[in-house]
Amino acid sequence: MTEQRFLAAALLAGALAAGGPVLAAEGAGAATAPTVTITQAIETAEQHGNGRAVEAELERSARGAYYEVKVVGGDGVREIHIDAADGKVLATKEKKKFTSWLDDDDDDDDD
């Protein structure tokens, strides 16, 4: 399990350095192929999340298959779930908010 997380972190770091998303499929081949491609899901997530995809993977649940796409935007990282059957956005989760490294106090200015 630790090796898998290390590999995932290494892939993510490489994708960020290369400027492209990391693509993965969980349980690929375990069920029928999704109607929506991972490329289509990434495009939808980038538009919805107003940012750039850095990781995407196919997940399967009791409710069906969906893509989990991590999108980096101006103010943070969002995890967006895209239905693999119809391409609709199922959920958006705020994963991490960026804070300014210039601001060293608790007020709202950058000094």
Summary of the structure (lengths in Angstrom):
residues: 111
radius of gyration: 16.0
end to end distance: 42.8
largest distance: 55.0
contacts: 282
relative contact order: 0.16
helix: 26%
strand: 38%
